């Protein structure tokens, strides 16, 4: 079966309220095997809402409407559904009794607005609201189901759990569920990833693989539909094995993993400590690492040496090197990595220096030019990279790239010769 979400509320269009309802509903529908292909948001305008509902019913078997069930004149959902299906509204004693009971429990005496809350389309199935005064309802007609819920997330979620999901599960009949897993990749870009897994992308409808892009990384979402969670997970496992065969160490984690989780895990496994010296990233690498519980066991020292004085006085970068090569240089990145490792006694260290923008630096280096240094017990290396985007985007890309370089070093998978070459991200 195919479902569609229709959100009604001008506040959503103006950005005064963020739509979290659709994400929740989407997850719940996937869990019972109902496909969701579209969602639409319209303001509190009856004509536009009617048109949107007509369009949704042309595409889907089930339409879930959120919002517009309150007691005021701009709460138009009841009127919209009634007009689309050509049925009148009637008074519901059950809806009225629910609202009165709740208001009495809350100590409210003014019940003048309740008449509107008690109106529902004739023949509709009432959906109790355990957390609010406005009940929802379900209209079944011509093989279609329209499910109307309040826009308040807590109320909507309670009604989905208690009434809507059991109702939809009975409709679906097949008892299928949809499960997903996200594979996370750092290093190659989207085009390269797609090229390497092209044989897995085409001609497969279950499971499916969907490439997604985030700042500094690529994600692959594997989605399987099956009769049980165990069967779906088995299908996903088999697909993940094939992806790992094609992408190898470029995969750093799954689902909620972030690159820093992979780095901390490896440091813990190898009983090693790292140190970080940041200039252009302004402490972002250290921030990411310290977001991981237990990071104190593996992060020895982190220094934000943004000024030249800090590089000289704290990290021991020779002033002559800064004067000769500039702060944004291979030589300074190497000195920073060497200095922070010596200062901290860490097993491995990472350093960053570059130009985040929006303007070039005093040496007229391009915005996004970055040097990332790496020092360890018996070696030192530096990479030169060109990143693109806004100031914050460039910093995010540098931080992820730095952590990935550290991750690959811990895996003993990086090649110093390759790393010393110029890269573009």
SEMARKE-423101 format. One line per field, with one value per residue (C-alpha): residue number from 0; residue in three letters; x, y, z. Coordinates in Angstrom, 3 decimals, decimal comma. Each point is the difference from the previous one (the first is absolute). Example, Ala and Ser with C-alpha at 12.3 -4.5 7.8 and 13.67 -1.06 7.14 Angstrom:
residues 2
num: c(0; 1);
residuo: c(Ala; Ser);
px: c(12,300; 1,370);
py: c(-4,500; 3,440);
pz: c(7,800; -0,660);
end
This chain:
residues 425
num: c(0; 1; 2; 3; 4; 5; 6; 7; 8; 9; 10; 11; 12; 13; 14; 15; 16; 17; 18; 19; 20; 21; 22; 23; 24; 25; 26; 27; 28; 29; 30; 31; 32; 33; 34; 35; 36; 37; 38; 39; 40; 41; 42; 43; 44; 45; 46; 47; 48; 49; 50; 51; 52; 53; 54; 55; 56; 57; 58; 59; 60; 61; 62; 63; 64; 65; 66; 67; 68; 69; 70; 71; 72; 73; 74; 75; 76; 77; 78; 79; 80; 81; 82; 83; 84; 85; 86; 87; 88; 89; 90; 91; 92; 93; 94; 95; 96; 97; 98; 99; 100; 101; 102; 103; 104; 105; 106; 107; 108; 109; 110; 111; 112; 113; 114; 115; 116; 117; 118; 119; 120; 121; 122; 123; 124; 125; 126; 127; 128; 129; 130; 131; 132; 133; 134; 135; 136; 137; 138; 139; 140; 141; 142; 143; 144; 145; 146; 147; 148; 149; 150; 151; 152; 153; 154; 155; 156; 157; 158; 159; 160; 161; 162; 163; 164; 165; 166; 167; 168; 169; 170; 171; 172; 173; 174; 175; 176; 177; 178; 179; 180; 181; 182; 183; 184; 185; 186; 187; 188; 189; 190; 191; 192; 193; 194; 195; 196; 197; 198; 199; 200; 201; 202; 203; 204; 205; 206; 207; 208; 209; 210; 211; 212; 213; 214; 215; 216; 217; 218; 219; 220; 221; 222; 223; 224; 225; 226; 227; 228; 229; 230; 231; 232; 233; 234; 235; 236; 237; 238; 239; 240; 241; 242; 243; 244; 245; 246; 247; 248; 249; 250; 251; 252; 253; 254; 255; 256; 257; 258; 259; 260; 261; 262; 263; 264; 265; 266; 267; 268; 269; 270; 271; 272; 273; 274; 275; 276; 277; 278; 279; 280; 281; 282; 283; 284; 285; 286; 287; 288; 289; 290; 291; 292; 293; 294; 295; 296; 297; 298; 299; 300; 301; 302; 303; 304; 305; 306; 307; 308; 309; 310; 311; 312; 313; 314; 315; 316; 317; 318; 319; 320; 321; 322; 323; 324; 325; 326; 327; 328; 329; 330; 331; 332; 333; 334; 335; 336; 337; 338; 339; 340; 341; 342; 343; 344; 345; 346; 347; 348; 349; 350; 351; 352; 353; 354; 355; 356; 357; 358; 359; 360; 361; 362; 363; 364; 365; 366; 367; 368; 369; 370; 371; 372; 373; 374; 375; 376; 377; 378; 379; 380; 381; 382; 383; 384; 385; 386; 387; 388; 389; 390; 391; 392; 393; 394; 395; 396; 397; 398; 399; 400; 401; 402; 403; 404; 405; 406; 407; 408; 409; 410; 411; 412; 413; 414; 415; 416; 417; 418; 419; 420; 421; 422; 423; 424);
residuo: c(Unk; Unk; Unk; Unk; Unk; Unk; Unk; Unk; Unk; Unk; Unk; Unk; Unk; Unk; Unk; Unk; Unk; Unk; Unk; Unk; Unk; Unk; Unk; Unk; Unk; Unk; Unk; Unk; Unk; Unk; Unk; Unk; Unk; Unk; Unk; Unk; Unk; Unk; Unk; Unk; Unk; Unk; Unk; Unk; Unk; Unk; Unk; Unk; Unk; Unk; Unk; Unk; Unk; Unk; Unk; Unk; Unk; Unk; Unk; Unk; Unk; Unk; Unk; Unk; Unk; Unk; Unk; Unk; Unk; Unk; Unk; Unk; Unk; Unk; Unk; Unk; Unk; Unk; Unk; Unk; Unk; Unk; Unk; Unk; Unk; Unk; Unk; Unk; Unk; Unk; Unk; Unk; Unk; Unk; Unk; Unk; Unk; Unk; Unk; Unk; Unk; Unk; Unk; Unk; Unk; Unk; Unk; Unk; Unk; Unk; Unk; Unk; Unk; Unk; Unk; Unk; Unk; Unk; Unk; Unk; Unk; Unk; Unk; Unk; Unk; Unk; Unk; Unk; Unk; Unk; Unk; Unk; Unk; Unk; Unk; Unk; Unk; Unk; Unk; Unk; Unk; Unk; Unk; Unk; Unk; Unk; Unk; Unk; Unk; Unk; Unk; Unk; Unk; Unk; Unk; Unk; Unk; Unk; Unk; Unk; Unk; Unk; Unk; Unk; Unk; Unk; Unk; Unk; Unk; Unk; Unk; Unk; Unk; Unk; Unk; Unk; Unk; Unk; Unk; Unk; Unk; Unk; Unk; Unk; Unk; Unk; Unk; Unk; Unk; Unk; Unk; Unk; Unk; Unk; Unk; Unk; Unk; Unk; Unk; Unk; Unk; Unk; Unk; Unk; Unk; Unk; Unk; Unk; Unk; Unk; Unk; Unk; Unk; Unk; Unk; Unk; Unk; Unk; Unk; Unk; Unk; Unk; Unk; Unk; Unk; Unk; Unk; Unk; Unk; Unk; Unk; Unk; Unk; Unk; Unk; Unk; Unk; Unk; Unk; Unk; Unk; Unk; Unk; Unk; Unk; Unk; Unk; Unk; Unk; Unk; Unk; Unk; Unk; Unk; Unk; Unk; Unk; Unk; Unk; Unk; Unk; Unk; Unk; Unk; Unk; Unk; Unk; Unk; Unk; Unk; Unk; Unk; Unk; Unk; Unk; Unk; Unk; Unk; Unk; Unk; Unk; Unk; Unk; Unk; Unk; Unk; Unk; Unk; Unk; Unk; Unk; Unk; Unk; Unk; Unk; Unk; Unk; Unk; Unk; Unk; Unk; Unk; Unk; Unk; Unk; Unk; Unk; Unk; Unk; Unk; Unk; Unk; Unk; Unk; Unk; Unk; Unk; Unk; Unk; Unk; Unk; Unk; Unk; Unk; Unk; Unk; Unk; Unk; Unk; Unk; Unk; Unk; Unk; Unk; Unk; Unk; Unk; Unk; Unk; Unk; Unk; Unk; Unk; Unk; Unk; Unk; Unk; Unk; Unk; Unk; Unk; Unk; Unk; Unk; Unk; Unk; Unk; Unk; Unk; Unk; Unk; Unk; Unk; Unk; Unk; Unk; Unk; Unk; Unk; Unk; Unk; Unk; Unk; Unk; Unk; Unk; Unk; Unk; Unk; Unk; Unk; Unk; Unk; Unk; Unk; Unk; Unk; Unk; Unk; Unk; Unk; Unk; Unk; Unk; Unk; Unk; Unk; Unk; Unk; Unk; Unk; Unk; Unk; Unk; Unk; Unk; Unk; Unk; Unk; Unk; Unk; Unk; Unk; Unk; Unk; Unk; Unk; Unk; Unk; Unk; Unk; Unk; Unk; Unk; Unk);
px: c(0,000; 1,060; -0,393; 0,439; 0,337; -1,868; 1,002; -2,382; 1,236; 1,286; 2,488; 1,812; 0,354; 1,296; 2,597; -1,414; -0,459; 2,314; -1,703; 1,151; -3,291; 0,818; 3,246; -1,774; -2,878; 2,423; 1,879; -3,222; -1,355; 3,267; -0,200; -3,250; 0,909; -2,027; 1,746; 0,181; 0,751; -1,192; -0,628; -1,629; -0,351; -2,664; -1,078; -3,337; -1,757; -3,001; 0,195; 3,689; -0,450; -2,885; 2,137; 2,906; -2,234; -1,441; 3,556; 1,028; -2,998; 0,848; 3,448; -0,511; -2,261; 0,464; 0,331; 1,081; -0,880; 1,584; -1,182; -3,146; -2,102; -0,149; -3,014; 0,633; -1,233; 3,374; -0,114; -1,337; 0,745; -3,552; -1,482; 2,659; -0,568; -3,789; 0,013; 2,442; -2,128; -3,346; -1,222; -1,462; 1,382; -1,845; 0,224; 1,894; -1,125; 3,152; 2,296; -1,904; 0,107; 3,744; 0,713; -2,233; 1,576; 3,517; -0,787; -1,660; 3,054; 2,194; -2,249; -1,283; -3,590; -0,281; -1,353; -1,376; 2,397; -0,887; -2,754; 2,549; 2,141; -3,021; -0,639; 1,195; -0,893; -3,011; 0,953; 3,559; 1,830; 1,017; 3,645; 0,276; 2,574; 1,471; 2,072; -2,266; -3,575; -0,216; -0,804; 1,103; -2,023; 0,255; -2,154; -0,278; -1,486; 0,518; 2,871; 1,867; 0,780; 0,535; 1,389; -0,162; 2,207; 0,901; 3,200; 1,362; 2,783; -0,664; -3,715; 0,554; 2,562; -2,191; -2,925; 2,218; 1,262; -3,332; -2,393; 1,436; 2,808; -2,284; -2,612; 2,516; 1,554; -3,411; -0,392; 3,404; -0,796; 3,317; 1,759; 3,104; 2,469; 2,606; 3,442; 2,921; 3,685; 2,357; 3,585; 2,349; 2,990; 2,812; 2,611; -1,418; -2,650; -3,522; 0,872; 2,864; -2,107; -2,807; 2,466; 1,488; -3,388; -1,795; -0,514; -1,939; -2,170; -1,799; -2,601; -0,605; -3,337; 0,328; 2,230; 0,605; 3,127; -0,416; 3,091; -0,230; 2,495; 0,989; 2,816; 3,283; -1,485; -2,313; -2,709; -1,692; -3,422; -0,919; -3,757; -1,617; -3,643; -0,820; -2,526; 2,062; 2,718; 2,361; -0,480; 0,445; 3,188; 1,388; -0,590; 1,693; 2,951; 0,603; -0,065; 2,333; 2,538; 0,010; 0,398; 2,956; 1,590; -0,172; 0,811; 2,255; 1,536; -1,859; -2,944; 0,510; -3,315; -3,745; -3,219; 0,702; 3,781; 2,007; 3,622; 1,171; -1,638; 2,078; 3,198; -0,638; -0,841; 3,270; 2,046; -1,589; 0,583; 3,678; 0,406; 1,359; -0,376; -0,283; 0,556; -1,390; 1,435; -2,560; 0,196; -2,502; -2,524; -0,021; -0,506; -2,605; 1,994; 0,395; -3,684; -0,978; 2,280; -1,267; -3,582; 0,840; -0,421; 3,282; 2,103; 2,076; 1,752; 1,378; 0,271; 3,179; 0,053; -1,832; 1,254; -1,635; 3,042; -1,840; 2,560; 3,610; 1,099; -1,812; 1,637; 3,407; -0,360; -2,169; 0,879; 3,583; -0,444; 3,154; -0,819; 2,354; -2,161; -3,125; 1,815; 1,480; -2,894; -3,048; -2,355; -1,907; 2,694; 1,173; 2,956; -2,114; -2,543; 2,844; 1,477; -3,415; -0,532; 3,504; -0,366; -3,339; 1,202; 3,157; -1,916; -2,633; 1,956; -2,751; 0,521; -1,389; -0,939; -1,885; 0,286; -1,886; 0,873; -1,736; -2,346; -3,705; -1,049; -1,954; 3,158; 3,493; 2,722; 2,914; 1,969; -2,944; -0,590; -3,296; -2,935; -0,228; 3,736; 0,907; 3,011; -0,621; 2,984; 0,387; 2,761; 0,564; 2,789; 2,168; -1,297; -1,606; -2,013; -2,094; -2,763; -1,084; -3,699; -2,387; -3,465; -3,042; -3,078; -0,816; 2,316; -1,884; -0,276; 3,734; 0,759; -2,351; 1,599; 3,504; -0,941; -1,501; 2,930; 2,482; -1,786; -0,151; 3,741; 0,529; -2,398; 1,823; 3,340; -1,308; -1,136; 3,500; -1,781; 1,303; 2,953; 2,299; 0,985; -3,634; -0,752; 2,783; -1,585; -2,553; -3,611; -3,313; -3,127);
py: c(0,000; 3,583; 2,802; 3,754; 2,706; 3,312; 2,612; 2,932; 3,157; 3,389; -0,045; -2,880; 1,968; 3,089; -2,026; 0,863; -3,729; -2,755; -3,065; -2,923; -1,850; -1,232; -1,633; -1,801; -1,147; -1,132; -2,217; -1,503; -0,748; -1,636; -2,208; -1,555; -0,195; 2,930; 1,992; 3,790; 1,841; 3,577; 2,579; 3,402; 3,070; 2,655; 3,006; 0,608; 0,580; -2,181; 0,105; -0,896; -2,720; -1,539; -0,031; -1,572; -2,733; -0,769; -0,350; -2,235; -2,298; -0,365; -1,298; -1,906; -2,491; 1,633; 3,699; 1,058; 3,618; 1,822; 3,344; 2,078; -1,829; 2,743; 2,067; 3,197; 1,151; -0,631; -3,686; -1,191; -3,722; -1,157; 2,204; -1,030; -3,740; 0,385; 1,971; -2,301; -3,057; 1,809; -0,907; 2,212; 0,627; -1,302; 0,483; -2,721; -0,530; -2,041; 2,785; 2,537; -2,174; -0,513; 3,735; 0,896; -2,686; 1,186; 3,669; -0,827; -2,010; 2,973; 2,391; 1,987; 1,191; 1,828; -2,580; 2,371; -1,263; -3,652; -0,105; 0,139; -2,711; -2,330; 0,297; -2,894; -1,231; -2,292; -3,667; 0,739; -2,207; 2,026; -0,084; 0,705; 2,595; -0,933; 3,188; 2,741; 1,150; -0,483; -3,551; -1,195; -2,028; -2,402; 0,228; -3,118; 0,458; -1,359; -2,209; 2,946; 0,861; 3,544; 0,147; 3,379; 0,748; 3,104; 1,818; 0,019; -2,639; -1,568; -0,379; -1,279; -2,584; -1,377; -0,372; -1,702; -2,506; -0,812; 0,082; 0,741; -2,581; -2,881; 1,192; 0,198; -3,337; -1,584; 1,687; -1,053; -3,654; -1,182; 0,575; 1,363; 2,350; 2,364; 0,216; 2,270; 0,309; 2,807; -0,728; 2,968; 0,738; 2,516; 0,612; -0,518; 2,340; -0,961; -0,590; -2,343; -1,920; -0,471; -1,158; -2,611; -1,434; 0,461; -3,757; 0,048; 3,023; -1,055; -2,691; -0,483; 0,966; -1,789; 0,888; 3,401; 2,150; 3,773; 2,272; 3,066; 2,837; 1,914; 2,486; -1,836; -3,469; -2,277; -2,248; -3,048; -0,882; -3,676; -0,639; -3,431; -1,071; -3,386; -1,950; 0,302; 2,192; -2,971; -0,642; 3,700; 0,248; -3,111; 1,546; 3,209; -1,950; -1,719; 3,302; 1,636; -2,794; 0,719; 3,742; -0,617; -2,209; 2,921; 2,896; -1,560; 2,420; 2,942; -1,158; 1,280; -0,889; -0,470; 1,733; 2,482; -0,324; 3,147; 0,021; 0,901; -3,152; -2,106; 1,818; -0,362; -3,705; -0,640; 1,941; -2,026; -3,296; 0,834; 1,584; 3,165; 3,681; 2,836; 3,759; 2,790; 3,393; 2,134; 3,344; 0,284; -2,385; 2,002; -2,969; -1,800; -3,249; -0,061; 0,799; -2,948; -2,367; 1,124; -0,631; -3,723; -1,423; -1,334; 2,246; 1,082; -3,384; 0,647; 3,783; 1,200; 3,703; 2,364; 3,518; 2,702; 1,937; 2,510; 2,802; -0,146; 0,783; -3,095; -2,124; 1,306; 0,141; -3,076; -2,391; 1,065; 0,838; 1,955; 3,658; -0,133; -2,677; 2,133; 3,031; -1,986; -2,280; 1,663; -1,482; -1,790; -2,332; -3,585; 0,851; 1,594; -2,852; -2,491; 2,051; 0,275; -3,769; -0,663; 2,626; -1,203; -3,610; 0,940; 2,177; -2,641; -3,222; -1,404; -2,908; 1,899; 3,618; 1,971; 3,684; 2,431; 3,358; 1,715; 2,687; -0,365; 3,246; 1,875; 1,956; -1,100; 0,269; 2,466; -2,304; -0,073; -3,718; -1,197; -0,394; -3,662; -0,740; -2,238; -1,942; -2,944; -1,379; -3,431; -1,116; -3,407; -1,983; -0,533; 2,402; 3,266; 1,015; 2,825; 0,280; 3,022; 0,278; 2,417; 0,168; 1,935; 1,543; 2,603; 0,651; -2,406; -2,632; 0,137; -0,421; -2,991; -1,634; 0,538; -1,483; -3,119; -0,406; 0,342; -2,628; -2,302; 0,384; -0,942; -2,950; -1,325; 0,358; -2,034; -2,655; 0,146; 0,595; 3,435; 0,454; 2,879; 0,510; 0,364; 2,185; 2,414; 0,640; 2,768; -1,036; 1,699; -0,466);
pz: c(0,000; -0,658; 2,514; -0,213; 2,655; -0,202; 2,580; 0,469; 1,715; -1,112; 2,885; -1,752; -3,227; 1,806; 1,865; 3,426; 0,662; -1,250; -1,469; 2,141; -0,469; -3,511; 1,104; 2,825; -2,209; -2,700; 2,445; 1,325; -3,467; -1,043; 3,066; -1,216; -3,677; -1,358; -2,717; 0,332; -3,247; 0,554; 2,682; -0,506; 2,199; -0,545; 2,010; 1,697; -3,306; -0,749; -3,791; -0,101; 2,628; -1,987; -3,151; 1,900; 1,433; -3,471; -1,358; 2,896; -0,458; -3,691; 0,949; 3,247; 1,729; 3,408; 0,789; 3,471; 0,765; 2,937; 1,321; -0,358; 2,613; 2,636; 1,106; -2,028; -3,407; -1,661; 1,013; -3,332; -0,176; 0,819; -2,733; -2,531; 0,453; -0,011; -3,247; -1,788; 0,795; -0,332; 3,482; 2,702; 3,451; 3,041; 3,746; 1,889; 3,577; 0,600; -1,189; 2,094; 3,122; -0,448; -0,290; 2,959; 2,165; -0,799; 0,605; 3,321; 0,999; -0,829; 1,957; -3,016; 0,189; -3,346; -2,439; -2,646; -2,689; 0,374; -2,628; -2,807; 1,585; 0,045; -3,774; -2,185; -3,505; 0,041; 0,285; 1,094; 2,501; 3,057; 1,145; 3,760; 1,062; 3,411; 0,159; -1,381; -0,531; -3,789; -1,068; -3,407; -2,470; -2,916; -3,116; -2,165; -3,442; -3,524; 1,119; 1,505; 3,600; 1,279; 3,527; 1,748; 3,009; 2,012; -0,918; 3,559; -0,140; 3,414; -0,702; -3,524; 1,107; 2,778; -2,411; -2,598; 2,551; 1,618; -2,945; -3,436; -0,181; 1,108; -2,513; -2,862; 0,908; -0,449; -3,395; -1,293; 0,490; -1,447; 3,310; -1,719; 1,617; -1,457; 1,611; -0,878; 0,822; -0,963; -1,031; 0,523; -2,215; 0,273; -2,699; -3,506; -1,385; -1,030; -3,669; 0,863; 2,518; -2,523; -2,648; 2,323; 1,016; -3,323; -0,315; 3,280; -0,777; -3,154; -0,522; 3,729; 1,570; 3,351; 1,734; -1,511; 0,384; 0,045; -0,082; 2,263; 0,393; 3,113; 0,615; -0,442; -0,341; -1,960; 1,412; -1,489; 1,377; -0,399; 0,242; 0,048; 0,110; 1,525; 2,054; 3,188; 1,461; 0,068; -3,712; -0,853; 2,082; -1,673; -3,423; 1,123; 1,456; -3,335; -1,863; 2,516; -0,511; -3,746; 0,601; 2,304; -2,657; -2,422; 2,342; 2,632; 2,522; -1,525; 2,141; 3,526; 1,667; -0,161; 1,096; 2,834; -0,236; -0,656; -1,154; 3,522; 1,390; -2,367; 1,034; 3,741; -0,423; -1,832; 2,543; 2,802; -1,809; -0,559; 3,445; -1,557; 0,781; -2,479; 0,139; -2,163; -0,992; -1,843; -1,698; -2,849; 1,625; 3,245; 2,327; -2,108; -0,161; 3,768; 0,395; -2,172; 1,882; 3,400; -1,113; 0,293; 3,530; 1,354; -2,206; 3,005; -0,153; -3,487; -0,455; 1,692; -0,886; -2,341; -0,764; -2,088; -1,206; -2,149; 0,252; -1,114; 3,572; 1,235; -2,663; 1,034; 3,811; 0,621; -2,808; -0,593; -3,670; -1,002; -0,640; -2,970; -1,647; 0,342; -1,422; -2,869; -0,963; 1,575; 2,593; -2,755; -1,219; -0,025; 2,199; 2,747; -0,034; 0,493; 2,849; 1,665; -0,161; 1,316; 2,739; 1,399; 0,023; 1,874; 2,442; 0,760; -0,277; -2,211; -2,373; -2,973; -0,692; -2,629; -0,949; -2,236; -1,494; -2,900; -1,297; 0,861; -1,669; -1,043; -1,051; -0,972; 2,612; -0,015; -2,304; -2,466; 0,430; -1,437; 2,373; 0,982; -0,327; 2,953; 1,252; 2,324; 1,890; 1,575; 2,368; 1,604; 1,688; -3,045; -2,604; -1,010; -3,063; -1,359; -2,539; -2,013; -0,814; -1,674; 1,590; -1,179; 1,607; 2,615; 2,949; 2,261; -2,753; -0,663; 3,703; 0,191; -3,041; 1,398; 3,376; -1,587; -2,385; 2,871; 2,056; -3,022; -0,544; 3,645; -0,370; -3,046; 1,740; 2,928; -2,474; -1,522; -3,281; -0,990; -2,348; 0,861; -3,631; -1,064; 2,985; -0,934; -3,370; -0,597; 0,514; -0,825; 2,108);
end
